[in-house]
Each structure stands twice: as structure tokens, then as C-alpha cells.
Amino acid sequence: MKKYLLTLMLALALVFGGCITAVEQGTIIDAEDMVADITSGSVSIGNSTHIYVYCVWEGADSPVGNIIVQSSNDDTNWIAASTQAAGGAAGSKGFNISDAAYTMFRVFYDVTSDGSSDDLTCIYNIKKRH
């Protein structure tokens, strides 16, 4: 499923993203249990300016929380770049961040009510247009 999602993200980036000089893709959260808060590792974006993060969860146990893409310039102090609620039935959320003015990002899942045993997977695509 991850390979399919990465291929889909690249296709969408090519169709909607204009000319791409560099693309980096990867999995930032890999089937982590949503029973508690989840903090991914940080990803350096170098001099890229566009980030797309796509998260999907199973929903069988109705997780309730927020998925937050956080940004930092020092890998110590983090601020929310974008937040979306996640919960209920199986679902997905996409984060499209353009004109990024920071050097790294990570994904944080904040459980807001009784965590569930569903799995959360988030993949990312970093690109630079010219």
C-alpha cells in the first residue's frame, strides 16, 4: 500500500506541481498504534519550498485526535505549521504546505480522547519548483 501511495503522490505532484527539480519521498510514520501520542522523527527539507504529507488510518476502533505537521529551524523548538482533526471511521488527511520558511518538519499525532488501537501511516513528498 505504501508503494501505491508514493506513486500516487508523485503523479499528483507532476500534474499539479509544475516543473519539479527534485523530489524526496518517504514514510515518516509507519503503521504506528494510535492509542497514544505519536511523534515522528524530523525530516530536513534543505532548500525545498513545498511539502506534502498524506496520512491514512484504519478507523476500526474510531481514533480521536489531531494530526499536526510541525516545523522547526533547530530540531528543538517546534511550532504547528498545519493541523487537521482525525478520527471516526477509516480516513485520510492531506497537508499541502507551500513556501516553507523552515529547515525541517515532523508529524505529531495528539490523542484527544481515549486512544484506539488503529494504525496511522504518514508519507511525505518534498519538492522544489522552478
Secondary structure as UniProt FT lines:
FT   HELIX           2..16
FT   STRAND          20..33
FT   TURN            34..35
FT   STRAND          38..39
FT   STRAND          43..44
FT   TURN            46..47
FT   STRAND          50..57
FT   TURN            60..61
FT   STRAND          64..72
FT   STRAND          79..87
FT   STRAND          91..97
FT   STRAND          104..111
FT   STRAND          119..129
//
